Amino acid sequence: MDREAISRIAVEYCWSMMEKATTFEEASLKTIEFVKSNLPGGSEIDAEWFKEHLKLSITQEVSDYLMLQGEDQNSKEKWWAEQKSQNQLGHWSRWIRYLIKAKNWSPAVIDSLDKTTDKILDAVDDPKRSSLLSDRRGLVLGYVQSGKTAHYTGLINKALDAGFQLVIVLAGMHDSLRIQTQTRLDEEVLGFETSIDVLLKNGMVGKRIGVGELSYPPELKLRTYTTRDPKGDFNKARANKIEDLEGRPSVFIVKKNATVLKNLYQFFRTGNLTKDHLSRQGKAVIANISMLMIDDEADQASVNTKAISDEDGNILPDYEPSRVNAEIRRIYNLFSNKAYVGYTATPYANIFIHDEASTEEYGSELFPKDFILSLPKPSNYIGPAEFFGLNRNDGQTMNLIREVQYDPLFVPAKVKKGHVPERLPETLVDAMEAFLISCSIRLARKQEDAHMSMLIHAARFTDIHYEIKDLVVRKIQDIKNRLRYENKTDLNSFANRLKILWENDFIETSLYMRDNFYDLAGDCQMPDWPITLDGIIKVLDKLEVLAVNGISDDELQYRDFSQGRIVIAVGGDKLSRGLTLEGLTTSYFLRSSTFYDTLMQMGRWFGYRPGYLDLCRLYTTHTLSEWFEHIAVATEELRSELFDMDQRGSTPKDYGLKVQTHSELFIAAKNKMQAAYEMQDDYSNSVSETTKFELDEDFFRDNQSAVDHFIRQLGTPDNEYLRKKRPSKYAKVANMPKHYFWDHVDGFSICSFLSEYKTARNAPRANSTRLKEYIRKQIDKDGLTDWTVCLINADESGHQENKTYEIGGLPISRGVIRSRGVRSEKKGAKAFGRLLSQDHEYLDFDDEQMSKVIELRDKATSVKGKRSKIITDNANIGWEAATYIRRELRSSQYNHGLLLLYPIEKSDDSAFSDLADDIVPIGIGLVFPPSHESTPVAYMANNVFRALEEEDEQE
């Protein structure tokens, strides 16, 4: 019995032990004992290695997912949650058995797949309700090389069980990616071989593969009209052979090509499916078949790049979309019961789709109006955040990047078509040698049957790929000759050169990775040098060098190599998106792009590296490394935005998204970002106040509790704060306002409070999460470390006095009244113009500062009887002067901020008179000094964010 078969049985056995509430330590020992005693060949396994293998397979953890849902999702029927227990789940159950038996997937990952696919099905509509007019659109956000294909494979299986009759998979732009996707779905959904070439070669008809080998009952039989052959995409000839789509469910796997999609549209449009069915607009529709459209790499080609608005920003009613986008929308809009689910790891273009753009002919743009699901990250995934140490408190990064320079005799920085590389640079030779060593060590770690790949991505031009391939092939032959004929003990031999690299790089790096990243890298066991050298010779015997591009005959596929394939792949665009390099260990990357999405997708080195993470190497330039790190930070911020939206219960359409920009990079192509605009995020020298409030009693109760908790933590207030600050005005305590003050509160306490206090979900600026992030960044620069906190107790005479209530154990005579000027009560929120009373932002000023306030206000508001240019022209003069005064008087106090807490009155004429008696609405205001080191962070924001900001500006 080979090691792979032993491994599959062992993992299943270990799972069964774990299900009996046994610890992993106990289960692994029992499993090893079982294998050694009962399985042929089991007695020869290395117990320590096998235990580590079981650990990687069994103990994988998955973080939680998050999901933003459309406006009607809370009231929408959760049809799948109700039906699932009665469903036989034939396709899904068969696929899960396949994952366990053939791929050793962990229970945690399978459980996560189950939960997230359930959520998506509940977010769309019941496909069996043929009378239903349904259009649900969503986006699934994954990580580069993290398993998005597996997720939509699971969704397809479960959707077929749920009753969807037609699945259309848009599988990227290139034939290679479409073939890769078709191959995967043949094995994991269809269950039979689709390649005509393979079937004819082997004399087989309807050969079962993958899930089909486990079971293939009549009720699970599917139809497909595309194959995994190079010319297996949908075309007119295939369309002419299809008689009827009704009956068994059908799966189409097509590339995002305008001609292919037009053929598919014409087939659906002219067939008998639309017969006798008209929409309300009199157009032909397909009403008797429910359709699920999966859009892989949804940010590529699917996003409209043609102009949608006039020069004034108004949406054109009859704009003409870009070709692929138009054909996708035409196909989609043929169906009356449909769902669209896009998948991407780089959603930058998708979040900038205009949410209201639509035409009569093509329907709405592909904005994910109904849900955005951010997939959980498995604990063993290595992404940009892990690579650059973004999630580590100690700031340590993986020591896996090796810096290189451009070599004009190889590939210059700005290479042109027709360039002929003259030589391999020394750094590429180093990378090739590192690849040989890493493969050898993997052999010693019992990974003999694993695939091992190296990527060389230096240019996009195919003619250069062949030149590089020839140079690499010659170098590999030279290495073989030197290892064969040289005296390996000679200090000048090539073997000794490899030994020096092994000692100085691999030994040290593996120790570093073991000591600092053990949870991801494991024990990093290293064989001694003689074993490593012998392994290199074995690796060279199996090594292939391929040119992978759109015109090469070299085929990068791993399926037919059961004992592992060792490959150096030279390529460009074809390796840049979607296509998987199995067991990628070494990457030599020179290809620059100024687009976030393109550059991040080129990062094929992200993904899963079980048992060989410490052996991985990325050879790239210093600039490219910095760019990748910046994009990683921007992407993590975007995910943080989504997390904040999820916590607030926001929908994709009522909350704006923004992405941090870079001076030398573009988020995506300009024509993909027509609904984007530039903004800067900086609270320096400003006041931020809550003027929007959710129409939800839980919102007010939670914030009241947060304020109460915060005040109790602050302790006893300083009752003489104002008198000590302004003795000339408040010589007698009786004359002082009854506000409560706490001085010298540390900045981290303010951040902690803002973590509990939640602002309205559609408030783009007075946003507790962004306020907290800004304060934390300032604290890192020694700013905003010291705060004054004031709880406003509005007890002026002349107003109706309500019963005294308490906040944090302190009596409040009356809250502030905010009744007049209430300007909006839409989208579940109530808003008014201002929260802060004029001069409240100076409550922490002393006598001298207040004198200067008066002086500066006079200076700012009158120059020869006219308004000064210092101030603007659109508001109360006192408010206008405030920015100028703040800059003049708070510049030296960059470490000091003021937090104002405002209980708001609920009298009959108040904005909140309808709230329960025990609820006290509380707003907040924060006064920020000019920052001594504040650098405004530039962002691109979508049109939803822009609309919300314009609302704020109109207040």
PEPE-V693158 format. One record per residue. RES is the residue in one letter. PHI is phi as a letter, one per 40 degrees, with the letter a starting at -180 (NA if undefined). D_FIRST is the distance of its C-alpha to the first C-alpha in Angstrom with 1 decimal. Layout:
((RES/PHI/D_FIRST) (RES/PHI/D_FIRST))
This chain:
((M/NA/0.0) (D/c/3.8) (R/c/6.7) (E/c/8.3) (A/c/6.4) (I/d/6.7) (S/c/10.1) (R/c/11.2) (I/c/10.8) (A/c/12.4) (V/c/15.2) (E/c/16.1) (Y/c/16.2) (C/c/18.3) (W/d/20.6) (S/c/21.2) (M/c/22.3) (M/c/24.5) (E/c/26.1) (K/c/27.4) (A/g/29.5) (T/c/27.3) (T/c/27.7) (F/c/24.9) (E/d/25.2) (E/c/24.8) (A/c/22.0) (S/c/19.9) (L/c/20.5) (K/c/19.5) (T/c/16.3) (I/c/15.3) (E/c/16.4) (F/c/14.5) (V/c/11.1) (K/c/12.1) (S/c/13.4) (N/b/11.2) (L/b/7.5) (P/d/5.5) (G/g/5.9) (G/c/8.1) (S/c/11.1) (E/c/11.1) (I/c/11.6) (D/c/15.2) (A/c/16.9) (E/c/19.7) (W/c/17.8) (F/c/15.4) (K/c/18.7) (E/c/20.3) (H/c/17.5) (L/c/17.9) (K/c/21.7) (L/c/21.7) (S/c/19.8) (I/c/21.8) (T/c/25.2) (Q/c/26.4) (E/b/30.0) (V/b/32.2) (S/c/36.0) (D/c/38.3) (Y/c/39.3) (L/b/43.0) (M/a/44.7) (L/c/48.3) (Q/b/49.6) (G/c/52.5) (E/c/55.9) (D/c/55.4) (Q/c/51.9) (N/c/53.2) (S/c/55.3) (K/c/52.8) (E/c/51.1) (K/c/47.5) (W/c/46.5) (W/c/42.7) (A/d/42.8) (E/c/44.7) (Q/c/42.6) (K/d/39.1) (S/c/38.8) (Q/c/39.9) (N/c/37.7) (Q/c/34.5) (L/f/32.8) (G/c/30.6) (H/c/29.8) (W/c/29.4) (S/c/27.2) (R/c/24.9) (W/c/24.7) (I/c/24.1) (R/c/21.1) (Y/c/19.8) (L/c/20.5) (I/c/18.6) (K/c/15.5) (A/c/15.3) (K/b/17.2) (N/f/17.0) (W/c/20.9) (S/c/22.8) (P/d/25.2) (A/c/28.2) (V/c/27.7) (I/c/27.2) (D/c/30.3) (S/c/32.2) (L/d/31.4) (D/c/32.5) (K/c/35.8) (T/c/36.8) (T/c/36.2) (D/d/38.2) (K/c/41.0) (I/c/41.1) (L/c/41.4) (D/c/44.2) (A/c/45.9) (V/c/46.1) (D/b/47.7) (D/c/46.6) (P/c/45.6) (K/c/46.6) (R/c/50.3) (S/c/51.4) (S/c/55.0) (L/c/54.0) (L/c/55.0) (S/b/52.3) (D/a/51.6) (R/b/49.2) (R/b/48.1) (G/a/45.8) (L/b/44.0) (V/b/40.6) (L/b/40.6) (G/b/37.2) (Y/b/36.3) (V/d/35.5) (Q/f/31.8) (S/b/31.2) (G/h/29.8) (K/c/32.8) (T/c/31.0) (A/c/28.6) (H/c/31.7) (Y/c/33.6) (T/c/30.5) (G/c/30.6) (L/c/34.4) (I/c/34.2) (N/d/31.9) (K/c/34.1) (A/c/37.3) (L/c/36.3) (D/c/35.9) (A/c/39.3) (G/h/41.0) (F/c/41.2) (Q/c/41.6) (L/a/41.4) (V/b/39.3) (I/b/40.3) (V/b/38.2) (L/c/40.1) (A/b/37.4) (G/g/39.2) (M/c/41.5) (H/b/39.3) (D/d/37.4) (S/c/34.3) (L/c/34.2) (R/c/35.0) (I/c/32.1) (Q/c/29.7) (T/c/31.0) (Q/c/30.9) (T/c/27.2) (R/c/26.4) (L/c/28.5) (D/d/27.2) (E/c/23.7) (E/b/25.0) (V/b/28.3) (L/c/28.9) (G/g/25.5) (F/a/26.2) (E/c/26.4) (T/b/30.0) (S/c/30.0) (I/c/32.3) (D/d/31.3) (V/c/27.6) (L/c/28.5) (L/c/31.1) (K/c/28.8) (N/c/26.1) (G/g/28.7) (M/b/27.4) (V/b/29.6) (G/g/28.6) (K/c/24.9) (R/c/23.2) (I/b/21.2) (G/f/20.4) (V/c/22.2) (G/c/23.2) (E/c/19.8) (L/c/20.1) (S/a/23.7) (Y/a/26.6) (P/c/29.6) (P/d/33.1) (E/c/34.3) (L/b/31.7) (K/c/32.4) (L/b/34.0) (R/b/35.9) (T/b/35.8) (Y/b/38.3) (T/b/36.6) (T/b/33.5) (R/c/31.2) (D/c/32.9) (P/d/35.3) (K/b/38.2) (G/c/36.7) (D/c/39.2) (F/c/41.8) (N/a/45.0) (K/c/47.9) (A/c/46.3) (R/c/43.5) (A/c/46.2) (N/c/48.2) (K/c/45.4) (I/c/45.0) (E/c/47.2) (D/a/46.6) (L/c/44.6) (E/c/45.4) (G/h/43.0) (R/c/39.3) (P/c/38.7) (S/b/38.5) (V/b/36.8) (F/b/38.4) (I/b/36.7) (V/b/39.5) (K/c/40.4) (K/c/43.6) (N/b/45.8) (A/d/49.4) (T/c/49.3) (V/d/46.0) (L/c/47.2) (K/c/50.6) (N/d/49.0) (L/c/47.1) (Y/c/50.4) (Q/c/52.3) (F/c/49.8) (F/c/50.0) (R/c/53.8) (T/c/54.9) (G/c/52.6) (N/c/53.6) (L/c/51.9) (T/c/55.1) (K/c/57.4) (D/g/60.1) (H/b/58.7) (L/b/60.9) (S/c/60.7) (R/c/63.8) (Q/c/64.7) (G/g/64.7) (K/c/61.5) (A/c/58.8) (V/b/55.8) (I/b/52.7) (A/b/53.2) (N/b/50.9) (I/b/47.5) (S/c/46.1) (M/b/44.5) (L/b/42.2) (M/b/42.3) (I/b/39.7) (D/b/41.0) (D/c/38.3) (E/f/40.0) (A/c/43.1) (D/c/45.3) (Q/b/44.9) (A/g/47.2) (S/c/47.5) (V/c/50.3) (N/c/53.8) (T/b/55.3) (K/c/58.7) (A/c/61.8) (I/b/62.2) (S/b/65.5) (D/c/69.0) (E/c/70.4) (D/c/71.5) (G/g/68.0) (N/c/68.6) (I/c/65.8) (L/c/66.7) (P/c/66.6) (D/b/65.5) (Y/c/63.5) (E/b/61.1) (P/c/57.5) (S/c/55.3) (R/c/53.7) (V/c/50.1) (N/d/51.3) (A/c/53.8) (E/c/51.4) (I/c/49.0) (R/c/51.9) (R/c/53.3) (I/c/50.1) (Y/d/49.7) (N/c/53.3) (L/c/53.1) (F/b/51.3) (S/c/53.1) (N/b/50.1) (K/a/47.9) (A/a/45.9) (Y/b/45.1) (V/b/42.4) (G/c/42.2) (Y/b/39.4) (T/a/40.0) (A/b/39.5) (T/b/42.9) (P/c/45.4) (Y/d/48.5) (A/c/49.8) (N/c/49.0) (I/c/51.0) (F/b/54.0) (I/c/54.1) (H/c/57.5) (D/c/57.1) (E/b/60.2) (A/c/60.1) (S/a/60.1) (T/b/61.7) (E/c/62.7) (E/c/60.7) (Y/b/57.4) (G/g/57.5) (S/c/56.5) (E/c/54.6) (L/c/50.9) (F/c/51.8) (P/c/49.4) (K/c/52.1) (D/c/50.1) (F/a/47.4) (I/b/45.7) (L/b/42.3) (S/c/41.0) (L/c/37.3) (P/c/36.0) (K/b/34.4) (P/c/30.9) (S/c/31.1) (N/b/28.6) (Y/c/30.5) (I/b/32.4) (G/b/35.6) (P/d/39.1) (A/c/40.2) (E/c/37.4) (F/c/37.7) (F/b/41.5) (G/g/41.5) (L/c/43.7) (N/b/42.5) (R/b/42.8) (N/c/46.0) (D/c/45.9) (G/g/45.7) (Q/c/43.0) (T/b/41.1) (M/c/37.7) (N/c/38.5) (L/b/36.5) (I/c/39.4) (R/b/40.9) (E/c/44.3) (V/b/45.3) (Q/b/48.5) (Y/c/49.3) (D/b/49.9) (P/c/52.5) (L/c/51.2) (F/b/47.8) (V/b/48.2) (P/c/51.4) (A/c/51.6) (K/b/53.4) (V/c/51.7) (K/b/53.2) (K/c/51.9) (G/g/52.2) (H/c/51.6) (V/b/49.9) (P/c/48.0) (E/c/49.1) (R/a/46.5) (L/c/43.6) (P/c/44.9) (E/d/43.9) (T/c/42.3) (L/c/39.9) (V/c/39.0) (D/d/38.3) (A/c/36.1) (M/c/34.1) (E/c/33.7) (A/c/32.6) (F/c/30.0) (L/c/28.6) (I/c/28.6) (S/c/27.0) (C/c/24.1) (S/c/23.7) (I/c/23.7) (R/c/21.1) (L/c/18.8) (A/c/19.7) (R/c/18.9) (K/g/15.2) (Q/b/16.1) (E/c/15.0) (D/c/14.0) (A/c/17.0) (H/c/20.2) (M/b/23.2) (S/b/26.7) (M/b/30.3) (L/b/33.4) (I/b/36.7) (H/b/39.3) (A/b/42.8) (A/a/44.7) (R/c/44.8) (F/c/46.2) (T/c/43.8) (D/c/45.8) (I/c/45.2) (H/d/41.4) (Y/c/41.4) (E/c/43.6) (I/c/41.3) (K/d/38.3) (D/c/40.1) (L/c/41.0) (V/c/37.5) (V/d/36.1) (R/c/38.8) (K/c/38.1) (I/c/34.4) (Q/c/35.4) (D/c/37.9) (I/c/35.3) (K/d/33.1) (N/c/36.1) (R/c/37.3) (L/c/34.0) (R/c/33.9) (Y/b/37.5) (E/c/38.9) (N/c/39.1) (K/c/36.6) (T/c/38.7) (D/c/41.8) (L/c/43.0) (N/c/43.8) (S/c/40.4) (F/c/38.2) (A/c/35.5) (N/c/38.0) (R/c/38.8) (L/c/35.2) (K/c/35.2) (I/c/38.3) (L/c/36.7) (W/c/33.7) (E/c/36.0) (N/c/38.7) (D/b/36.7) (F/c/33.0) (I/c/33.5) (E/c/36.5) (T/c/35.2) (S/c/32.0) (L/c/34.1) (Y/c/36.4) (M/c/33.8) (R/c/32.2) (D/c/35.7) (N/b/37.0) (F/b/34.2) (Y/d/31.6) (D/c/31.0) (L/b/29.8) (A/c/28.6) (G/g/27.0) (D/c/26.9) (C/f/27.0) (Q/c/25.5) (M/b/26.7) (P/c/25.4) (D/c/28.3) (W/c/30.0) (P/d/28.6) (I/c/25.0) (T/c/26.3) (L/c/28.2) (D/c/25.4) (G/c/23.3) (I/c/26.4) (I/c/26.4) (K/c/22.8) (V/c/23.8) (L/c/26.8) (D/c/24.9) (K/c/23.1) (L/c/26.2) (E/b/28.1) (V/b/31.6) (L/b/32.6) (A/c/35.9) (V/b/35.3) (N/a/38.4) (G/c/40.1) (I/b/41.0) (S/c/38.1) (D/c/35.9) (D/c/33.0) (E/b/30.5) (L/c/28.8) (Q/b/25.8) (Y/b/22.2) (R/d/20.6) (D/c/19.8) (F/b/18.1) (S/c/14.5) (Q/b/14.1) (G/g/17.2) (R/b/20.9) (I/b/23.5) (V/b/26.9) (I/b/30.6) (A/b/32.3) (V/b/36.1) (G/a/37.9) (G/a/40.4) (D/d/41.1) (K/c/37.9) (L/c/35.9) (S/c/38.4) (R/a/37.5) (G/g/34.5) (L/c/32.3) (T/c/29.2) (L/c/28.1) (E/c/24.5) (G/g/23.9) (L/c/27.6) (T/b/28.3) (T/b/31.6) (S/b/34.6) (Y/b/37.9) (F/b/40.3) (L/b/44.0) (R/c/44.6) (S/c/47.2) (S/a/48.3) (T/c/51.1) (F/b/49.5) (Y/d/47.5) (D/c/45.2) (T/c/44.5) (L/c/44.0) (M/c/41.7) (Q/c/39.5) (M/c/39.2) (G/c/37.5) (R/c/33.9) (W/c/32.9) (F/c/33.2) (G/i/30.1) (Y/b/26.9) (R/b/25.7) (P/c/23.0) (G/g/22.5) (Y/a/24.8) (L/d/28.2) (D/c/29.9) (L/c/28.9) (C/c/30.5) (R/a/34.0) (L/b/36.7) (Y/c/39.4) (T/a/42.5) (T/c/46.2) (H/c/48.0) (T/c/49.7) (L/c/46.5) (S/c/45.0) (E/c/48.1) (W/c/48.0) (F/d/44.5) (E/c/45.5) (H/c/48.6) (I/c/46.7) (A/c/44.2) (V/c/47.2) (A/c/48.8) (T/c/45.7) (E/c/45.3) (E/c/49.0) (L/c/48.5) (R/c/45.7) (S/c/48.1) (E/d/50.7) (L/c/48.4) (F/c/47.6) (D/c/51.3) (M/c/51.9) (D/c/49.3) (Q/c/51.0) (R/c/54.3) (G/g/53.1) (S/c/54.1) (T/b/53.5) (P/d/52.5) (K/c/56.2) (D/b/58.2) (Y/a/56.9) (G/c/57.0) (L/b/54.2) (K/b/54.7) (V/b/52.7) (Q/c/53.8) (T/c/55.1) (H/a/55.1) (S/c/58.0) (E/b/55.9) (L/b/53.3) (F/b/53.5) (I/c/51.5) (A/a/51.1) (A/d/53.2) (K/d/56.7) (N/c/56.7) (K/c/53.8) (M/b/55.8) (Q/c/59.0) (A/c/59.1) (A/b/58.7) (Y/a/61.5) (E/c/61.9) (M/a/62.6) (Q/b/62.7) (D/b/61.6) (D/a/64.0) (Y/c/66.0) (S/d/68.2) (N/f/71.9) (S/a/71.3) (V/b/71.6) (S/b/68.8) (E/b/69.7) (T/c/68.2) (T/b/70.2) (K/b/67.6) (F/b/66.5) (E/c/64.0) (L/c/65.7) (D/a/63.5) (E/c/64.7) (D/c/61.3) (F/d/61.6) (F/c/65.0) (R/c/64.0) (D/c/60.9) (N/c/63.1) (Q/c/65.9) (S/c/63.4) (A/c/62.1) (V/c/65.7) (D/d/66.7) (H/c/63.8) (F/c/64.6) (I/c/68.3) (R/c/67.6) (Q/c/65.4) (L/c/68.2) (G/g/70.6) (T/c/74.4) (P/c/75.9) (D/c/78.7) (N/c/81.8) (E/b/84.0) (Y/d/81.7) (L/c/84.0) (R/c/87.1) (K/c/85.7) (K/c/84.6) (R/b/87.8) (P/c/90.7) (S/c/93.3) (K/c/92.2) (Y/b/91.0) (A/c/93.4) (K/b/93.3) (V/d/90.1) (A/c/91.7) (N/c/91.7) (M/c/88.0) (P/d/85.5) (K/c/83.4) (H/c/80.0) (Y/b/77.6) (F/b/76.3) (W/b/73.7) (D/b/73.8) (H/f/71.3) (V/c/68.2) (D/c/65.2) (G/c/63.2) (F/c/59.9) (S/c/61.7) (I/c/62.8) (C/c/59.2) (S/c/58.0) (F/c/60.7) (L/c/59.8) (S/c/56.2) (E/c/57.7) (Y/c/60.6) (K/b/59.5) (T/c/61.7) (A/d/61.9) (R/c/58.7) (N/b/60.8) (A/c/62.7) (P/c/61.5) (R/b/63.6) (A/c/64.5) (N/b/60.9) (S/d/59.9) (T/c/56.4) (R/c/58.0) (L/c/60.9) (K/c/58.5) (E/c/56.5) (Y/c/59.7) (I/c/61.1) (R/c/57.9) (K/c/58.0) (Q/c/61.7) (I/d/61.0) (D/c/58.6) (K/b/61.7) (D/g/64.0) (G/b/65.5) (L/f/66.0) (T/c/65.4) (D/b/68.6) (W/b/69.7) (T/b/72.5) (V/b/71.7) (C/b/74.4) (L/c/74.4) (I/c/77.1) (N/b/79.7) (A/c/82.1) (D/b/85.3) (E/c/87.9) (S/c/90.9) (G/g/91.8) (H/b/88.6) (Q/c/87.9) (E/c/86.3) (N/c/83.4) (K/c/82.5) (T/c/81.0) (Y/b/77.2) (E/b/74.9) (I/b/72.0) (G/g/70.2) (G/g/73.0) (L/b/75.7) (P/c/78.4) (I/b/78.8) (S/c/82.2) (R/a/81.1) (G/c/78.4) (V/c/79.2) (I/c/80.2) (R/b/78.4) (S/b/79.9) (R/c/81.7) (G/g/79.7) (V/c/76.7) (R/b/75.4) (S/a/72.2) (E/a/70.6) (K/b/67.8) (K/f/64.0) (G/g/64.1) (A/b/66.0) (K/b/69.5) (A/a/71.0) (F/b/74.3) (G/c/75.8) (R/b/75.9) (L/b/74.9) (L/c/76.5) (S/c/80.3) (Q/d/82.1) (D/g/82.5) (H/c/79.7) (E/c/77.6) (Y/b/80.3) (L/c/80.1) (D/c/78.7) (F/c/81.6) (D/c/84.5) (D/d/88.2) (E/c/88.1) (Q/c/85.1) (M/c/86.7) (S/c/89.9) (K/c/87.9) (V/d/86.2) (I/c/89.7) (E/c/90.8) (L/c/87.7) (R/c/87.9) (D/c/91.5) (K/c/90.6) (A/c/87.7) (T/b/89.7) (S/a/93.0) (V/b/94.1) (K/f/97.7) (G/g/97.2) (K/b/94.1) (R/c/90.4) (S/c/88.7) (K/c/86.0) (I/c/84.0) (I/b/83.2) (T/c/82.0) (D/b/84.1) (N/b/82.3) (A/a/82.5) (N/d/84.7) (I/d/86.3) (G/c/85.0) (W/c/81.4) (E/d/81.9) (A/c/83.1) (A/c/80.2) (T/c/77.7) (Y/c/80.4) (I/c/81.4) (R/d/77.8) (R/c/77.3) (E/c/80.6) (L/b/80.3) (R/b/76.6) (S/d/75.5) (S/c/76.0) (Q/b/74.1) (Y/c/70.7) (N/c/69.1) (H/b/70.9) (G/b/70.2) (L/b/71.8) (L/b/70.1) (L/b/72.3) (L/b/71.4) (Y/b/73.5) (P/c/73.9) (I/b/75.1) (E/c/77.9) (K/b/77.4) (S/c/81.1) (D/d/82.1) (D/c/82.5) (S/c/79.2) (A/c/76.1) (F/b/74.2) (S/c/76.7) (D/c/74.3) (L/c/71.8) (A/d/71.6) (D/d/74.1) (D/c/71.6) (I/c/70.1) (V/b/71.4) (P/c/70.2) (I/b/69.8) (G/b/69.6) (I/b/68.9) (G/b/70.4) (L/b/69.3) (V/b/71.6) (F/b/70.0) (P/c/71.9) (P/c/71.5) (S/c/68.5) (H/c/69.1) (E/b/65.7) (S/c/64.8) (T/b/63.3) (P/d/63.1) (V/c/59.5) (A/c/59.6) (Y/b/57.6) (M/b/57.3) (A/b/57.7) (N/c/57.3) (N/c/60.2) (V/c/59.6) (F/c/60.0) (R/c/63.1) (A/c/64.7) (L/c/64.2) (E/c/65.8) (E/c/68.7) (E/d/69.2) (D/c/69.4) (E/c/71.9) (Q/c/74.1) (E/c/74.4))
